[in-house]
Amino acid sequence: MSALIRNCIRLALFLTLGAFLWPAHSALARDWAADGWEFVSESEGIKVFRKSYPKSDVKGVAGETVVDASVGKILWILLDHPHKPEWINHFKEAYTVETIPPTSNIQYSQFNLPFPASNRDFVFRNDFSVDQKTKGIVIDVKSVADKRAPERDGIVRGEIIRGRYFLIPQGDKTIIQAEYLADPKGLIPAWLINFFQKEWPYKTLDAMRKQLRKPYVQEWDVYTKELKPKLDALK
């Protein structure tokens, strides 16, 4: 057998085995640049991106990582208000304004900011759905006006212009892709907002990884009842 034929066989075997042995999430690797996102940094398995939007001086920020936890547990910590001070910086208060069956809700969150800045709060809607392309869960987040959570004196009402999470199960792990375009409003200049917000993806995803290791973390029941059966049907 000639060396050329042997090398061709080796190459064919490599490509065939690679299709089975390459980490599953690489097949789902997102082309962030194609979506207009600029790579900023990568540290400890967390990638950070930013994006400019028309008519907005505030930049969008995004992050991606893989965690050793199920989709259901990730959703649970996002809605577990009592333990949020353990992992969310400057957290002050949060509560559920309304649960909208089967898979939506309206939330209130407030954050402490150091003097002389005023505290910020947000009222926003979460919509949870199954994404057939990635075979994962999508959370769409956007600010809403709600009379049950009125603006308060001394607190500036911020705006989540666009937020989205992709949670893609990969065996006993989950890929998290999170992106946000948020404006804290008030007198903070856009350049200062952009400077600090670029740290949000790393700090948030790193804190989530640590929080997910806590023994009390459980599966979100709405995921188990409503969303997981739809995900399983895509397999």
N, C-alpha and C positions, 0 to 999 in steps of 0.2 A: 504494500500500500504506500503510495507516494506521500511525501510530507504535506503536499497541498491538500490531498484528500483527507488526511488525518486532521489537519487544522480546520478544514471545513466541518468535519464531524464534531470536533470539540466546540466550535462556534455554535453549531446547531443545538448541541446538548446544553450549552451555557444559556442560550436564549430560551430553550424550552423549560429548563429548571428555574430560570430566573422568573418566569411568569408565575411559578408556584411559590417560590421561596422569598421573593421580594416583599417587604412589608406591605400589608394590605393598604395602608393609608396612602402609600405613594401613588397608587392608581387613582386616588381621589385628590391628588395634590392640586391645590387651587392655583391658578395663574393670576396672582394678585395684580401683576403689572397690566394684564389685559383688561382688568376692571378699573384701571386708573390709579392703583395704589402704588406708592413709592416705598421701597424697602428702607427702613431706618436702622434696625439693629437686630441682633440675635444673641440671646444670653440664656444659658441653662435650659435650652430646649424651647424657649419662647421667642417667637418672631414678632417684630413690631413694624407697623406700616403707618403711613399717613396719606391723606388725599385732599386735594383742593376741590372745592365745590363752587359752581357759579353763584354769584351774588352773596357769597359768604366769606367774610374775613377770617372766620374760625375754620380751622382745618379738621377734617375727620381723622379719627385714629382707629387702629385695628390691631388685633393680636391673634396669634395662632399657637396652639400647643397641644400635646397629648397628655391626658391624665389617666391614672390608674383607678378609674371609677366609672360606674354606669351612667347612662343618660338620666335615669330616674333620680339618682343621687345628686347630680348637678342641678337638676330642676328643683329639687327639694331645698338645697342651700340657698338658691336664689330667692325662694319665697319664705325662708325660715327667718322671720324678723327678730325673734329673741336673741339669736346668736350672731347677728350681723356685726355688733361691736367687736367681735373677736377677729374679724378679718377685713372689714371695710373701713378705710381711713376716713376720719372726721365724721363718722356716722353719728347721727343724733336721734332719729326717730323714723319709724316706718309702720305702715299698717295697710291692710287690704280695704279699699273703699268699696269694691263690689266684686263678687265672683260671678262671671258670666258663663253659664254652661254652653257647650261642654268644655271648651278649652281656652277661655279668655278670662282676663281679670283687669281691674283698675287698681293701681297702687299709688300710695303717697310715700315720699321719702324726703327727709330733711338732713342737711349736713352742716356741721359746725365749721366756720371759717375763722381764722385768727384775726384779732383786732388789727386794723380798723374795718376790715371787710364785714359785711352782713352775712348771716347764715343764708344758705340757698335751699329751696325746696322744689320738688318736682311732683307733678301729678301725671301719670302716664298709663297707657293701656298696653298690656301684653297679649299678643295673639300667638298661640302655639299651634303648629301644624306639622304634617309629615311632608318631607321633600322627597319626591320620587327619584330625582336625579342623583342625590347623594345618599339616599336611603337613610336619612337622618331626620332630626327634629329641627325646625326653624322657629325662632322666637322673634317676632316683629314687635318693636317697641316704638311708641310715639307719644308725645305729650298730648293731653286732652284737657279741656276745661270741664270742671265738675263742681257743682254747687255744694256737694257734700264735703269738698276739700277746698274751701275758699282761701284766698290769699290772706296772710297774716301780717300785722304791723311789725315792721322791723326785719322782715324776712323777704328776700328777693326771690320771686318765682322764676326759675330757670326753664329752659325749653330743650327737650330732647327732639331734635328735628328729625333724626332718623337713627334707629338702632336695630341691630340684627345679630342674633346668635345662630350659628350652625353647630349642632351637636351630632356628631357622626359616630355611631358605635363601631368599634373594631375589636371584636372578641370581648375580652374583659377590660378593654381600654376605650377611651372616647376622644375623638378629635374635637377640640373647641376652636371655633373661629368666631371672634367677636369684633363687631365694628360699631362705631358711634360717631354721630355728628351732633354735638350738644353745645348750647350757648347758655352760660350761667347768667347772662344779662348783667344789669347794673353798670357800674363805672369801670369795671376791669377792662383794660385795653386788650384788643385781639391778640397782639403779639405776646402778651403775658399769659393769656389763656392757652395759646398754642405751645408756649414753652413748657408749661406745667402738664398740659394734657398729653403730651407725647410720652410721659412716664406712666400714664394710666394703664395701657395694655399689659405691660410687664408686671407692675405692682398688683393689678387685679387678678391676673391669671396665676401668678405665683401664690397669692393669698388663697385663691380658690383651691389650688393643689393641696395646700397645707390643711385647709378647712375640711376637705373631703376625706382626710385621714382620721378625723375625729370619730370615736366609737358610736356616738349617738346619731350620726347621719343615716338617714333612711331613704327609701324610695318615695317619690311623690306619688300619692295615690291616683291622681288624675292621669298621670303618665301610665301607670299600671293598667288602669281601667279603659282609658280612651285612646291613648296614643301608641302604646307598645303593641297591641294587637294589629294595628295598621302597619307598623314597621315590620312585624314578623311576617305579615302577608306578602311583603315585597321580597322576601328571601327566596 
